[in-house]
Amino acid sequence: MGMEAVKENVTGSYCLEIKNAFFSYGIAPILQNINLKINEGEIRAIIGPNGAGKSTLLNIISGRNFPQKGKLFFQGKDVTSLAPYRKRQMGISRSFQITNIFPAFTVYENIRLAVQGMGKNRYNIWRSIASDQGIHEETFQLIKECNLTDVAFRDVNELSYAQQRQVEIALVLAKSPKLLLLDEPTAGLSVEESKWIADMIQRIARNHHLTIIFVEHDMDIVFRISNLITVLHYGQVFVEDTPENIRTNPKVQEIYLGTE
């Protein structure tokens, strides 16, 4: 299977482990010697100033980029060089800063397509989608979990931006992933909408024992839902600690939060 092979290499009970990851664009290093251990069921925030390497870190975890050095292990398996679709099949799912949905389709149609796309019969052209009760049941379960029941049959382009973010979260939850990567899930939302989305993410993670890694600039949201926070600075792990300790860390305040 070459580059696509999944190698067994049990490194512990971590959901995700990154060892000495390095990535650069040309001669400019973006990530340097990144080492992370993410526990099962953990909500981990990744913060740092612009250009710190946050989105690039999500890219190498999801498979959009491969680290030029280092290794990634997902549930004890070496997934360093797996393509995004292989990682998605294994249970790593990702959302993006910009909503990735079909605006002219209904909420139900968008979510159903995501569920269908992750199913075993997605390439069976002879099978009627309407006859697959399992697809319908999972679609409606996701609609319910993401509080979209009242707008299930409305076109997505008729929804508020906050509701569109809910739809995107429902999409990445299709077929019960084990690790969720969220890139600024509350970007563009009001304070109240951000709190509501954050609480929904926390509830879904708890109910499904999901592991979540998220990049976020809204520090109120970071402190609200994360178990641990990793601070990146110039492509390196600057510090890793609890929200309480990060909030009062003078070095973090200096490089990111700002000092008063």
C-alpha positions, 0 to 999 in steps of 0.5 A: 500500500506504500504511502497509504499503509497504516502501520501499527505502532502502539504508543500509549492510550492517547487519541493523538500523538505527534512526535517532533513534527516539522513543516516548512514552506520553502526555507521558512519553517512553519512548525518546528519540533512539535510534540503533542499528546492528546488524551481520549475525550479531551478538548484541546485548544490551540492558540497563538498569534497570527502566523504561529502555525495553528492552521498548519498544525490542523493541516498535518493532522487532517492530512492536507499537508504531510510533515517533512519530519516527525510522526503522527499516531492516531489511536496508536497507529502511524498515520503520518502519510495518510491522505485526508480521506483515509484519515476521515475513514479512520475517524479524524474529521475536520471543519474549516474557517469558511463554511463548506456547505451547499447553500442551495440545498436544504439542511437535511440534504446537506447532512444526508449527503455527508452521511451517505458519503461516509457509508459503505454503499456510497458507490452503489449506483443501483441502491436507492437512497430513499430506501436506506432507512439508516441514512435517514435515521442518522441524518435526523439524529444529527439534525436533532443534536445540532438543534436544527430540527426547526430548519431541517427543510429550509435551504441553507442560504436562508439560515443565519450564519450561526445556523450555517456553522451548526450545519457544518458541525453536523456534517463533520459529525457524520458516521461518528468520528473519534477526533474532531478538528475545528478551525475557528468554530465561532469566527464571525459570530456574536458573543451570544452565538459564540457561547451557544455554539461552544456549549453545543460543541462541549455537549456533543463531545461529552455525549459521544466521548469525542476528542476535540482539537480546536483553533480559536481566537476568542479567548472567552470561548477557549477558557470556557470549554477547553481542558488544556491549552497549547500555545504556539509561538513561531511554530513551536510549542511555547507552553501547555497548561490548564485554562486557569494557568494559561490565563495568569501566565505572564509570558502568554499574556505578553506574546498573545493575550496582551498585558494591561 
